């Protein structure tokens, strides 16, 4: 069994919500979940990493331009 502290997420792997919570708290990433605000409601619930991206475009509310954010993002879904 894995400890709660993880240092990377791998597509196709399953992680408990408490592991994802710890990872998000210590790593500068974006985490997108299929069940929205319920991601951390049950620490034992398992999620599968379905996609990983190196960065993304973001719209600036300040000047209306789009900027590329070089920030890793993961999509997870409830198992």
C-alpha positions as CSV (number, residue, x, y, z in Angstrom):
1,X,0.0,0.0,0.0
2,X,1.2,3.5,-0.9
3,X,1.8,6.2,1.6
4,X,-0.3,9.3,1.4
5,X,2.6,11.4,0.0
6,X,3.1,10.9,-3.7
7,X,5.4,12.9,-6.0
8,X,3.9,12.3,-9.4
9,X,0.6,11.2,-11.0
10,X,0.6,8.7,-13.9
11,X,-2.2,8.3,-16.4
12,X,-4.1,5.0,-16.0
13,X,-3.2,4.8,-12.3
14,X,-5.7,4.9,-9.4
15,X,-5.2,7.2,-6.4
16,X,-7.2,7.8,-3.3
17,X,-8.7,11.2,-2.7
18,X,-6.4,11.7,0.3
19,X,-3.3,11.0,-1.9
20,X,-4.6,13.5,-4.5
21,X,-5.2,16.1,-1.7
22,X,-1.7,15.7,-0.4
23,X,-0.3,16.0,-4.0
24,X,-2.3,19.1,-4.8
25,X,-1.2,20.7,-1.5
26,X,2.5,20.3,-2.2
27,X,2.7,20.6,-6.0
28,X,1.9,23.4,-8.4
29,X,-0.6,21.7,-10.7
30,X,-4.2,21.9,-11.9
31,X,-6.5,19.0,-11.0
32,X,-9.8,18.6,-13.0
33,X,-12.3,16.1,-11.6
34,X,-15.4,14.6,-13.2
35,X,-17.4,14.9,-9.9
36,X,-16.5,18.6,-9.4
37,X,-16.6,19.8,-5.8
38,X,-16.9,16.3,-4.3
39,X,-13.3,15.4,-5.1
40,X,-12.1,15.6,-1.5
41,X,-15.4,14.8,0.3
42,X,-14.4,11.1,0.9
43,X,-10.7,10.6,1.6
44,X,-10.9,6.9,0.7
45,X,-12.7,7.3,-2.7
46,X,-10.5,6.2,-5.6
47,X,-9.9,8.2,-8.8
48,X,-8.2,7.3,-12.0
49,X,-5.9,9.7,-13.8
50,X,-7.3,9.7,-17.4
51,X,-5.3,12.5,-19.0
52,X,-2.2,14.6,-18.4
53,X,-1.2,17.8,-20.2
54,X,2.0,19.9,-19.9
55,X,0.1,23.2,-20.0
56,X,-3.0,25.0,-21.2
57,X,-4.3,28.3,-22.6
58,X,-6.1,30.7,-20.2
59,X,-8.1,33.8,-20.9
60,X,-7.1,36.9,-19.0
61,X,-10.0,38.9,-17.6
62,X,-7.7,41.9,-17.3
63,X,-6.8,42.4,-21.0
64,X,-8.9,39.9,-22.8
65,X,-5.8,38.0,-24.3
66,X,-5.1,34.3,-24.1
67,X,-1.9,33.1,-22.5
68,X,-0.3,29.7,-22.4
69,X,0.3,28.5,-18.8
70,X,3.2,26.1,-18.6
71,X,1.6,24.3,-15.7
72,X,0.9,20.5,-15.6
73,X,-2.8,19.6,-15.4
74,X,-4.4,16.2,-14.7
75,X,-8.0,15.0,-15.4
76,X,-9.2,12.4,-12.9
77,X,-12.5,10.5,-12.8
78,X,-14.2,8.6,-10.0
79,X,-13.6,4.9,-10.1
